[in-house]
Amino acid sequence: MEFRTVFSAEEALETLTQEGIQAKILAGGTDLVVQMKRKEIEPGVLVHIKRASDLKEILSSDTTRIGSLVSHADLVDSKLIQLNYGSLANAASQIGGWQTQVIGTIGGNVANASPAADLVPPLLVHGAIVHLASKRRRRSIPLNEFLIGRRKTALAADELIIGFELEPKSKHSADKYLKVGRRSAMEVAIVGLAIRMTLEDDLETISKIRIAVASCGPKAFLADSASSILTGMRVTSTLISEAGELLLTEANPVDDVRASATYRKRLLPNLLGRAIVGCIETIREAEKGR
């Protein structure tokens, strides 16, 4: 196996074009190295991109752009991310230990396409667009379309994830990420749930909401039915319960070593209720401080 270090996205694309399907991108390696040790993948060339500084920026204008080499620790420490995308910062803080957070990247977490990936639910609720590049073309694709299934994405062999684009924060909005694991730290999610909610000026009626769930299907998904029943409605305990029941119909968990499908389904309505109440409290507290 050959190991090549590149220093820019353009150099990485040149190498991918030359080497084709035998090449694999290596950033932090927190997932890739494990898969190599298990003989799940056996690349002929490892393209080490960690020194490509043009993929490490977090920029904000009308939207927020996050380079694919931004680390989990960078997301946790970024004031911009903390202020506007708190669920993403929170999710990043729960990925492994500090060593993984310093080395692991947002691009790697998404490209690995694990059904339990912590960053994916927050990215989904923030309307993430994945920006891809190759020597042939550049294209952008919504994250929910980029993820096809377990360990499967729409990424072509000669393509590189350049970064992600997130929707701006709107007035009267908040977001939350809740995770359940067997331990309080360094654990793969039994269930992960993110929401992003916007209230009308009355601070009672939901004008917009997105709900995303991890570890309850072959890929993390947007719970459109549960979101639809909440949109345009005043929040009540009955409404939250109805949304929780709809969420269960959208989830397709399996039994594995971490938990049973039954246990995962028991968790979902409670997590959704907690997230909704938490967002409402956050929005109302922010209004009091204005």
C-alpha positions, 0 to 999 in steps of 0.5 A: 500500500502506498501513502501519499500526503497532499497539501491542497484540495486540488492536489488531492483531486489530481491523485484521485483522478490518477489512482481511481478506485484503489485510492482512499482519502485519509483525514483523521483516520478514526474510522478508516484505520479501524476498517482497514484493520478489520480488512473491510477495505484494502486500499492500494493508495492512501491519500493523506489530506490532513495538511490541506489548509484550504479545507479547514475554514469556517466561514459565514455570510448569508450561509455558513460554510464548514470545510471538510477538514474542520475537526470535531474540536474546532466545531466545539470551540467555534463561537460561530457554531456555538451561537448559531448551530449549538446542536452541532457543537454539542454532537461534536463534543460527544464523539469519542474522547478528546483525542478523537475530537482533535483528529476526527473531521466533519468530512470523515464523520459524514463520508463514513456513513455510519447510521449512528454518526453523531454529526449527521442529525444536527447537519440534517436539521440545519439543511446541510448541503454537501459540496463535492469536487472532482477534476470533471466537475463540481456539484452540490447535493443535500445531505439527506440525498448524499447518504444512501445507506449504511456505509454508502454515499453518493460520493464517486471514486474521484470525488472529494468532499470539499465542505458543507453549507448550512442555513442561517439561524432565523428569528425565534429559533433554537436547536438541540441534539440529544444522545443516549448511550450505554455510558455517558461518554465515548459511546456510539449512540443507541439513539441520537435525535436532533431538532431545529425549531422556529416559533411564531412571534407569539412564542407558542406556535411552531412555524417550522421544525425539522427532526432528524434521528440516528441509530434507528435505520440504515441511515440517519433520516429526517422525520418528515411526518412527525415534523409535519404534524407539529408545523403551524400548531400551538405546542401541547402535551397531546400534540407532542405525544402524537408527534412521538407516535408518528416518529415511531412509524418512521423509525426502523431500528434493529437489534444489535449489541448496544440495544434492542429495537424495542428499547430504541423505540421506547426512547424516541418519543421521550427524546422528542418531547425533551428536545421540543420543550428544551427548544421552546425554553431556549427561545423564550429565555433568549427573548427575555434577554432582548 
